[in-house]
């Protein structure tokens, strides 16, 4: 009875005074702290969770757990809002809400505008809200979508085979998509789209395939532009859709393009290696020729015999010189060729 009176009173005052919103409900104080948070969601990828940058108001419940957010500072057209409670202390919230995750929290997500009245009645156990009462018929669409998603999870869990998963993917993908269109609310369709296109979701692969041929996505963009031309949701969806369509189109032609690019790189690498090898050989030959030109005629003769692996005595007998003269010439050859042994000479000229 109290709930009905609250709704009637707020509806009456909204007609006789300046438009303002009222979001109210009850919290079980045995389960939760008395802080209640109101957030506006402008990034539909962050619909569920606890994000400090989205919070626009915080109030405390009364002794019975009742709370009410009210005022006239909200948008005049539909936006996504979240009311949540949690058991994090203020000084621990930065740590406990890291990346939008809080283990001990409860939330309700709804669509509203600045003139809406919404009552969120208390339920039982750890559930914070069970039913939404509002003068905005779009307010409850997220609850309906979540209910359908619960049916989907049950269907997936009944049979866990690969064949069952593929069939369920195809069936539920279309079921959720069609249901979103029936709601006649583009923002609600974005809630479904964010789920179906989530890269962490098994349905993401099916989404990319569907994007290639299904005109639904462009039609959704048209609906968003028509009803919410300047909203952050429209801008975000338009950018994401363009990015995903680019990925899909690139992937479709990637085998042809990437293979030829790979072949070109391999051929270029092979040609480059051959050129560097020939250039090195030419440079090495020129270096050796320059080094040999530094040798005297007798040292060149001794070098030839060294490369034939002749001993010092054999070189001396061949050239009719003394053994000490041969040793002197060999030392000069070492210095001029910048080597230290016969093996270095053989390695230099054999290469």
Secondary structure, DSSP 8 states (H G I E B T S, - for coil): -HHHHHHHHHHHHHHHSS--EEEEEE--TTTS-SEEEEEEE--GGGSSS--GGGEEEEEE--TTSEEEEEES-S-SS-EEEEEEEE---GGGHHHHTGGG--SSEEEEEEEE-TT-EEEEEE-STT-SEEEEEES-TTTTHHHHHHHHHHHHHHHHHH--SHHHHHHHHHHHHHHHHHHHHHTT-HHHHHHHHHHHT-TTSTTHHHHHHHHHH-THHHHHHHHHHHH-TTSHHHHHHHHHHHHHHHHHHHHHHHHHHHHHHHHHHHHHHHHHHHHHHHHHHHHHHHHHHHHHHTS-HHHHHHHHHHHTT--HHHHHHHHT--HHHHHHHHHHHHHHHT--SHHHHHHHHH-
